Amino acid sequence: MASKPDTEGLFLRQDYFGDPSAWSALVDLLQDTFSIDISLQDQFCGPDPSSMPFGYFDETGRCVANFSAFSMPLVINGRLVRAAGYQSGAVRPEWRGRGLYRDLMQRAFARTKAEGFELDILLTDKPALYERYGFRTFPQYVFAGPPPETAGPLPPARRLSLQDPGDLRLLKTLLQNRAPVSRRFAVVGQMEMFHLNACFDPDIRLTLVADTTVVAWKFDGGTLRLLDAAGPAILPLAAISSALDLRSERIEVCFPPDRLDWDRTPAPYQGYTSLMMRGDAADHIDGPIMLSPMAEF
């Protein structure tokens, strides 16, 4: 039986994002631990309203440990799955070894189980830590090949800027009303992570195609990497690649391409984190999958 956590001098808080000082304390914890600035969310829509944070705070209000759950609905093989994601797990060095992380993690797992989530999902560089709780690693794959042939006039396209208020409003609307990018495996929402990932990586470009779809992409040495596409309908890859007009030699799609009218042999994705899941819905995943880099958390 696991020992009780050593919480002397600490206060447990949950669902605390409505308190600006507590939110700021979590921002500091993640900045100090991982050198990431989640306060960028304040420029867009604020924290994910579905978040269920669990944290320990000291008497000065400093967050010393945290583990958060959030709602992350997925489409898996055409079925909407109510999934819970887990993120923002961190403990300050001087408070490690006291059982705080395990305690917060178990509280989050108990919360999502009580609320009826049918799948748990996380990304981690320490998979062994979660295997003891029933999580399994699912390999991820990219889909690569030569560009599809194009026909007809080029669809209109223009770059979007995260510094332009009008572009931000348009991006928010498209993400709120998006169709899943894949029927095989894809997020249904996750507007907040799309914004954050676009900010974290300056090489990611956002382009509005055909006035209906925002495409997230990179271009490197003749290879177009399609990271995500968000809009009320998914455009064929031929239309997307034509609109970007890059004359690429190769396209690498970073999500299952079943809605792109284009299919290629999958190749293992070499990432620094493992995609892990548990729950009955995970048993029904069929074929190679990848979580869009714009949905990483």
C-alpha positions as CSV (number, residue, x, y, z in Angstrom):
1,M,0.0,0.0,0.0
2,A,1.3,3.4,-1.0
3,S,2.3,5.7,1.9
4,K,0.4,8.9,2.5
5,P,2.0,12.0,1.0
6,D,3.9,14.4,3.2
7,T,1.8,17.6,2.9
8,E,2.9,19.4,6.0
9,G,2.8,23.1,5.4
10,L,0.9,22.8,2.2
11,F,-2.7,23.4,1.1
12,L,-4.6,21.4,-1.5
13,R,-6.5,23.3,-4.1
14,Q,-8.6,22.1,-7.0
15,D,-10.5,23.8,-9.8
16,Y,-8.6,27.0,-9.0
17,F,-8.3,28.6,-12.4
18,G,-10.9,31.2,-11.4
19,D,-8.4,32.7,-9.0
20,P,-5.9,34.9,-10.9
21,S,-3.2,34.5,-8.3
22,A,-3.4,30.7,-8.2
23,W,-3.4,30.6,-12.0
24,S,-0.3,32.8,-12.0
25,A,1.4,30.5,-9.5
26,L,0.8,27.5,-11.9
27,V,2.2,29.6,-14.7
28,D,5.4,30.1,-12.6
29,L,5.6,26.4,-11.7
30,L,5.5,25.3,-15.4
31,Q,7.9,28.1,-16.5
32,D,10.4,27.2,-13.8
33,T,10.1,23.4,-14.4
34,F,9.7,23.2,-18.2
35,S,10.5,26.7,-19.5
36,I,7.1,27.0,-21.1
37,D,4.8,30.0,-20.7
38,I,1.2,28.9,-20.6
39,S,0.2,32.5,-19.8
40,L,0.1,32.9,-23.5
41,Q,-3.5,31.5,-23.2
42,D,-4.5,34.8,-21.7
43,Q,-4.0,36.4,-25.1
44,F,-6.6,34.1,-26.7
45,C,-9.4,32.4,-24.8
46,G,-7.8,31.9,-21.3
47,P,-7.3,28.5,-19.8
48,D,-9.4,25.6,-21.0
49,P,-12.7,25.9,-19.2
50,S,-12.9,22.1,-18.9
51,S,-9.7,21.9,-16.9
52,M,-9.7,20.1,-13.5
53,P,-6.4,21.2,-11.8
54,F,-5.2,19.7,-8.6
55,G,-2.4,21.5,-6.9
56,Y,-0.5,21.9,-3.6
57,F,0.3,25.4,-2.5
58,D,2.5,26.7,0.3
59,E,1.6,29.4,2.8
60,T,3.0,32.1,0.5
61,G,0.7,31.1,-2.4
62,R,3.4,29.4,-4.4
63,C,2.3,26.3,-6.3
64,V,4.8,23.6,-5.5
65,A,3.0,20.6,-7.3
66,N,0.3,20.2,-9.8
67,F,-1.5,17.7,-12.0
68,S,-4.4,18.6,-14.2
69,A,-7.1,16.8,-16.1
70,F,-9.2,18.2,-18.9
71,S,-11.9,17.1,-21.4
72,M,-10.5,16.0,-24.7
73,P,-13.2,14.5,-26.9
74,L,-11.9,12.3,-29.7
75,V,-13.2,10.6,-32.7
76,I,-12.0,7.0,-32.9
77,N,-13.1,4.9,-35.9
78,G,-16.0,7.3,-36.5
79,R,-17.3,7.2,-32.9
80,L,-17.3,10.2,-30.6
81,V,-15.4,9.2,-27.4
82,R,-15.5,11.1,-24.2
83,A,-11.8,11.3,-23.3
84,A,-9.9,12.9,-20.5
85,G,-6.4,14.3,-21.0
86,Y,-3.8,14.9,-18.4
87,Q,-1.2,17.6,-18.4
88,S,0.8,20.2,-16.3
89,G,2.2,17.6,-14.0
90,A,5.1,19.1,-12.1
91,V,6.7,19.2,-8.7
92,R,9.3,21.8,-7.5
93,P,12.7,20.1,-6.8
94,E,12.7,20.8,-3.1
95,W,9.3,19.1,-2.7
96,R,10.0,15.9,-4.7
97,G,10.1,12.5,-3.0
98,R,7.2,13.3,-0.7
99,G,4.5,11.5,-2.7
100,L,2.8,14.8,-3.9
101,Y,2.8,13.9,-7.6
102,R,1.3,10.4,-7.0
103,D,-1.4,11.9,-4.7
104,L,-2.4,14.6,-7.2
105,M,-2.4,12.1,-10.1
106,Q,-4.7,9.7,-8.2
107,R,-7.0,12.5,-7.3
108,A,-7.3,13.5,-11.0
109,F,-7.9,9.9,-12.1
110,A,-10.6,9.5,-9.5
111,R,-12.3,12.7,-10.6
112,T,-12.5,11.7,-14.3
113,K,-13.6,8.2,-13.4
114,A,-16.4,9.6,-11.3
115,E,-17.5,11.9,-14.1
116,G,-17.8,9.0,-16.6
117,F,-14.9,9.6,-19.0
118,E,-14.4,6.5,-21.0
119,L,-10.8,7.0,-22.2
120,D,-7.7,8.5,-20.6
121,I,-4.9,9.9,-22.7
122,L,-1.6,11.6,-22.1
123,L,1.8,12.4,-23.6
124,T,5.0,11.7,-21.6
125,D,8.7,11.1,-21.8
126,K,8.5,8.8,-18.8
127,P,6.1,6.0,-19.9
128,A,7.1,3.6,-17.2
129,L,5.6,6.0,-14.6
130,Y,2.1,5.5,-16.0
131,E,2.3,1.9,-17.0
132,R,1.6,0.9,-13.4
133,Y,-1.8,2.7,-13.7
134,G,-2.8,0.7,-16.8
135,F,-1.7,3.1,-19.5
136,R,-0.3,1.6,-22.8
137,T,1.9,3.2,-25.3
138,F,0.4,3.6,-28.8
139,P,3.0,4.0,-31.6
140,Q,2.4,7.1,-33.8
141,Y,2.9,7.2,-37.6
142,V,3.3,9.9,-40.2
143,F,2.0,9.5,-43.8
144,A,4.4,10.5,-46.6
145,G,4.6,10.6,-50.3
146,P,4.8,12.7,-53.4
147,P,2.3,15.6,-53.7
148,P,-1.0,14.8,-55.4
149,E,-1.7,16.1,-58.9
150,T,-3.6,19.3,-59.0
151,A,-6.4,20.4,-61.4
152,G,-8.3,23.6,-61.9
153,P,-7.6,27.1,-60.5
154,L,-5.7,27.6,-57.3
155,P,-7.9,28.1,-54.2
156,P,-7.4,31.4,-52.5
157,A,-5.0,31.4,-49.6
158,R,-3.6,34.0,-47.2
159,R,-1.3,33.8,-44.1
160,L,-2.9,34.3,-40.7
161,S,-1.2,36.2,-37.9
162,L,-1.6,35.5,-34.2
163,Q,-0.9,39.2,-33.6
164,D,-3.9,40.3,-35.7
165,P,-7.2,40.5,-33.7
166,G,-9.3,39.8,-36.8
167,D,-7.3,36.7,-37.7
168,L,-7.6,35.5,-34.1
169,R,-11.4,35.9,-34.2
170,L,-11.5,34.0,-37.5
171,L,-9.2,31.3,-36.1
172,K,-11.4,30.9,-33.0
173,T,-14.5,30.5,-35.1
174,L,-13.0,27.9,-37.4
175,L,-11.7,25.9,-34.4
176,Q,-15.0,26.1,-32.6
177,N,-16.8,24.8,-35.7
178,R,-14.2,22.4,-37.0
179,A,-14.9,18.9,-38.4
180,P,-12.5,16.2,-37.0
181,V,-9.5,16.1,-39.3
182,S,-9.8,12.3,-39.4
183,R,-12.5,9.7,-38.8
184,R,-9.9,7.2,-37.6
185,F,-8.3,9.2,-34.8
186,A,-8.6,13.0,-34.1
187,V,-9.5,15.6,-31.5
188,V,-12.9,17.2,-31.8
189,G,-12.0,20.5,-30.1
190,Q,-8.9,21.6,-28.2
191,M,-8.8,25.2,-29.4
192,E,-6.5,26.2,-26.5
193,M,-3.7,23.7,-27.4
194,F,-3.9,24.7,-31.1
195,H,-3.2,28.3,-30.1
196,L,-0.4,27.4,-27.6
197,N,1.4,25.1,-30.0
198,A,1.3,27.8,-32.8
199,C,2.9,30.2,-30.3
200,F,5.5,27.8,-29.0
201,D,6.9,26.9,-32.4
202,P,7.8,29.9,-34.6
203,D,8.3,27.6,-37.6
204,I,4.5,26.7,-37.7
205,R,2.7,28.7,-40.3
206,L,-1.1,29.2,-40.4
207,T,-2.8,29.7,-43.8
208,L,-6.5,30.3,-44.6
209,V,-7.4,28.2,-47.6
210,A,-10.5,28.7,-49.7
211,D,-11.9,31.1,-47.0
212,T,-13.0,28.0,-45.0
213,T,-10.1,26.1,-43.5
214,V,-7.0,27.1,-41.5
215,V,-4.0,24.9,-42.3
216,A,-1.1,24.5,-39.9
217,W,2.1,23.5,-41.7
218,K,5.9,23.6,-42.0
219,F,8.2,23.6,-45.0
220,D,11.7,22.2,-44.7
221,G,14.0,21.3,-47.6
222,G,11.4,20.5,-50.1
223,T,9.1,18.6,-47.7
224,L,5.7,20.1,-46.7
225,R,4.6,18.9,-43.3
226,L,0.9,19.2,-42.8
227,L,0.2,19.4,-39.1
228,D,-3.5,20.0,-38.9
229,A,-6.5,21.5,-40.8
230,A,-9.5,23.1,-39.1
231,G,-12.7,24.1,-40.7
232,P,-16.4,23.0,-41.1
233,A,-15.2,20.5,-43.8
234,I,-11.9,18.9,-44.6
235,L,-10.4,20.0,-48.0
236,P,-8.7,17.4,-50.2
237,L,-4.9,17.4,-49.9
238,A,-4.7,18.4,-53.6
239,A,-6.6,21.6,-52.9
240,I,-4.4,22.3,-49.8
241,S,-1.1,21.7,-51.5
242,S,-2.2,23.7,-54.5
243,A,-3.2,26.7,-52.4
244,L,0.1,26.7,-50.5
245,D,1.9,26.6,-53.9
246,L,5.2,25.5,-52.5
247,R,6.4,23.2,-55.2
248,S,7.3,20.6,-52.6
249,E,8.8,17.3,-53.6
250,R,7.3,15.4,-50.7
251,I,4.4,15.7,-48.3
252,E,4.3,14.4,-44.8
253,V,0.9,14.4,-43.1
254,C,1.0,14.3,-39.3
255,F,-2.5,12.8,-38.8
256,P,-4.4,9.9,-40.4
257,P,-5.2,11.2,-43.9
258,D,-8.4,9.3,-44.5
259,R,-10.4,12.5,-45.1
260,L,-7.8,14.0,-47.5
261,D,-8.5,11.9,-50.6
262,W,-4.9,10.8,-50.4
263,D,-3.3,7.8,-48.7
264,R,0.2,6.6,-48.3
265,T,2.1,4.0,-46.4
266,P,2.7,5.0,-42.8
267,A,6.1,5.4,-41.3
268,P,7.0,5.4,-37.6
269,Y,7.0,8.9,-36.0
270,Q,10.2,9.8,-34.1
271,G,9.0,12.0,-31.3
272,Y,10.4,12.7,-27.9
273,T,7.2,11.8,-26.1
274,S,5.0,8.6,-26.0
275,L,1.3,8.7,-26.6
276,M,-0.4,6.6,-23.9
277,M,-4.0,5.6,-23.4
278,R,-6.1,3.4,-21.2
279,G,-9.8,2.5,-21.3
280,D,-12.2,0.3,-23.3
281,A,-12.1,2.7,-26.3
282,A,-8.4,2.2,-26.6
283,D,-9.0,-1.4,-27.4
284,H,-10.9,-0.4,-30.6
285,I,-8.2,1.7,-32.2
286,D,-7.7,0.1,-35.6
287,G,-4.7,1.0,-37.9
288,P,-1.9,3.5,-37.6
289,I,-2.7,6.7,-35.8
290,M,-1.1,10.0,-34.9
291,L,-2.2,12.9,-32.7
292,S,-1.9,16.1,-34.6
293,P,1.0,18.1,-33.3
294,M,-1.4,21.1,-32.9
295,A,-3.3,19.0,-30.3
296,E,-0.2,18.0,-28.3
297,F,-0.5,18.9,-24.6
